């Protein structure tokens, strides 16, 4: 799914650059993140065939490299069930 990042501090700016470089989302400057800016950015993302294609390709890469399995193992180690 496409990502919309509104970076405010720390590594959020880098995350925005990376998301845009991958073609799977957009980074929106905080001063543009009012209702109209957010609506416009979301509309553009959700209506973009290129973004949808990039998201599908990213999902395939993640599924192939086992990243989800590793994340689940780490999550279970950090947060064992009750």
C-alpha positions in Angstrom: 0.0 0.0 0.0 1.2 3.5 -0.8 2.7 5.5 2.0 2.3 9.2 2.8 5.0 10.5 5.1 4.8 13.9 6.9 8.3 14.1 8.4 8.7 16.1 11.6 11.9 15.0 13.2 14.8 12.5 13.3 14.9 9.8 10.6 11.4 10.6 9.3 13.0 12.9 6.6 15.2 10.0 5.4 12.3 7.7 5.4 10.4 10.1 3.2 13.3 10.3 0.7 13.6 6.5 0.6 9.8 6.0 0.1 9.9 8.4 -2.8 13.0 6.8 -4.3 11.3 3.4 -4.3 8.2 5.0 -5.9 5.9 3.6 -3.2 4.8 6.9 -1.7 5.4 10.6 -1.1 6.9 12.8 1.5 4.9 15.9 2.3 6.4 18.9 4.1 4.7 19.7 7.4 3.6 23.1 6.3 1.8 21.6 3.3 0.0 19.0 5.5 -3.2 20.8 5.9 -6.5 19.2 4.9 -6.2 20.3 1.2 -2.5 19.3 1.0 -3.2 15.9 2.6 -6.2 15.2 0.4 -4.4 16.2 -2.8 -1.3 14.0 -1.9 -3.5 11.0 -1.0 -5.6 11.4 -4.1 -2.5 11.5 -6.3 -1.0 8.5 -4.6 -4.1 6.3 -4.7 -4.8 7.2 -8.3 -1.3 6.6 -9.6 -0.8 3.4 -11.6 3.0 3.9 -11.3 2.7 3.9 -7.5 0.4 0.9 -7.5 2.9 -1.0 -9.6 5.9 0.0 -7.4 3.9 -1.1 -4.3 3.2 -4.5 -5.9 6.8 -5.0 -6.8 7.9 -4.0 -3.3 5.4 -6.5 -1.8 6.8 -9.3 -4.0 10.4 -8.5 -3.0 9.5 -8.5 0.7 7.6 -11.8 0.3 10.5 -13.4 -1.5 13.3 -12.5 0.9 11.6 -13.7 4.0 11.6 -10.3 5.7 8.1 -10.9 7.1 9.1 -14.2 8.7 12.1 -12.5 10.4 9.9 -9.7 11.6 7.4 -12.1 13.1 10.2 -14.0 14.9 11.6 -10.8 16.4 8.1 -9.6 17.4 7.5 -12.9 19.2 10.9 -12.7 21.0 10.2 -9.1 22.1 6.5 -9.6 22.9 5.8 -13.2 23.9 2.2 -14.1 24.2 0.8 -13.8 27.7 
